[in-house]
Amino acid sequence: MLAGALALGVFFIDAFTPLQSAVAVLYVLVILIAAKVSETDLLVASAASVALAALAYVYMHGVDQFGSSTIRLAVSFSAIGIGTVLSLQNLKATNRLREQARLLDLSHDMIFVRDAAGVIRFWNRGAENRYGWPAELAIGKVADELLATEYPARRADIEQQLLRTSRWEGVLRQRTSAGATIVVESRWALQRGGPGQPFRVLETHRDVTEREASHRALAQSERRYRRMFDANRVGLLQEDWSELRTELRRLTSTDEADLLRYIDANPAFVERAKALVRITDVNAAFLEITGADSAVSLPGSLDGILGEADQTFVGSLAAFCRGDRFFEGETEIRASDGRRVPVIFGLTFPAVEEGNDGEVLAFVVDASERNEAQNALLAAQAELAHAARVATLGELTASITHEVNQPLAAIVTNGEAALRWLRRAEPDLEEVSTALVRAIEEGKRASAVVRRIRAFLTKGPIRRDVLDVTELVQDALLLVERELTKSGATVHLQLDPKLPRILGDRVQLQQVLVNLAVNATHAMAGAPDGRLWVGAATDGAGHVAVTVADSGPGIPEANLGKLFDPFFTTKEDGMGMGLAICRSTIEAHGGQLSVESRAGEGARFIFTIPTAAQGPE
């Protein structure tokens, strides 16, 4: 609209005023204004200007006159044409620059243009997105101040290199609008405005913060791995199996079955395969195992390390072909001085997804000391087994002696009583008869004990007689009468008169009662007013519960859990078998034996036996 108004104004001045000058030259202004819109508008404005200039000339001078006005018209036409051509060229150049600017905006890299003073003149969309400042805020600012740029060298040296070569590349640290520091890979290109004079600098930056962090993490991981590899006290080897994998693919494929068939048909392949496994690195611990001075003195392949008798390599080959991640075994390796060193080893094979075709890490532990200790342990175990057999024989002898001594002592006591009755001035034959009857009964009892022990040793069945509990308890107490008298303890019986009968072996159950009563008297030895309680009652579950309690010092809590263990005893001359035999006897009868005790309150042993109606469990 402005161009049209200006064109009409120039036409009226040219056609209706008496000015005798090249007014039509002013149509060039119309061309320049139209050029800012589009190429089409430019051409329309140019054609309209030519038409209006010609129309004004005809109106003022006609078509027959030729003179200075005609020359002015030609000058006007020339000015309009030249202005049109130049405007077209400028418009194309501007459009080209605009397209380039749009392309720069499409780039994800941060791109900006600064002048020689560092002032930003162009700021692309990538820079807006990453740095956080929109173009209207960034343009006009000094780039180094806005971005707080940190350079890898002196800025003056970088500028000198840029002026000398028109290029510079490096890594910078810059700040975003949020205050975060980012690492950018920067490239600079210098465009000169005149000979030797800098005009502007195009800077392209790529954010490599994550890449740099990953690189640092990778480098740190590599250093950590190196330290672990070098400082590990387990021998480590890094092996390269890639040549062997290539050979396997060429000869047999990597199928395990194909490999094993090929090895069976070509046994020499194993040695060749060992030679294809290259040793690429070892740590100090492995050098110590082999006695080598350095890695250089070690063989370069596996065949120089494994012993001739090794049988594990074929298994590791099969695991390698199967795609297993691990393989372990025991073998021997050659030391530098020719020794054979027994080792335990493990191999870690690369996974397919790792993209590593042949890097294998081997862990090696010297088993020499372990084997020596194992041999020593076997020898010690043999000695211990022998000692255990001797000790068991002694304990068995002691147990038999303990079992038989009680009826033998009773026989001696009754024999002595019979002699005393016979040696009186008037022998009491009735008392002698009673003592002898008791001696005979105790002899039978000793014989029963021996039979029971023989049955026990030959795993004979337990007798299942119907027994009266009250009678069983009273008979047992008669057997320990001497022990009770010697200790001065008093006996308190608490027997339910309506106790049901039980099933069991009279001799074995009496021995349990005798053992518990004797232990109680020993626990109360030296204590005044010792009391022994023996009670029996039903427990409501088809069992008779028999209790033997004493007023002794009790059992330490630390010993309660071990009290029934074989060979555990708190007596200086004890064998540690009595309570263990008691528990096994009661359990063989289908009952249970337990203990309750508090320090200073005595001990309380309770065992249960199924009633005759209930039967053994």
Secondary structure by P-SEA (a helix, b strand, c coil): caaaaaaaaaaaaaccccccccccccaaaaaaaaaaccaaaaaaaaaaaaaaaaaaaaaccccccccaaaaaaaaaaaaaaaaaaaaaaaaaaaaaaaaaaaaaaacccbbbbbccccccccccaaaaaaccccccccccccccccccccccccaaaaaaaaaaccbbbbbbbbcccccbbbbbbbbbbbbbcccccccbbbbbbbbaaaaaaaaaaaaaaaaaaaaaaaacccbbbbbbaaaaaaaaaacccccaaaaaaaaaaccaaaaaaaaacccccccaaaaaaaccccccccccccccccccccccaaaaaaaaaacccbbbbbbccccccbbbbbbcbbbbbbcccccccbbbbbbbbbaaaaaaaaaaaaaaaaaaaaaaaaaaaaaaaaaaaaaaaaaaaaaaaaaaaaaaaaaccccaaaaaaaaaaaaaaaaaaaaaaaaaaaaaaaccccccccccaaaaaaaaaaaaaaaaaaabbbbbbbcccbbbbbbccaaaaaaaaaaaaaaaaaaaccccbbbbbbbcccccccbbbbbbbccccccccccccccccccccccccccccaaaaaaaaaaaacccccccccccbbbbbbbbbbccccccc
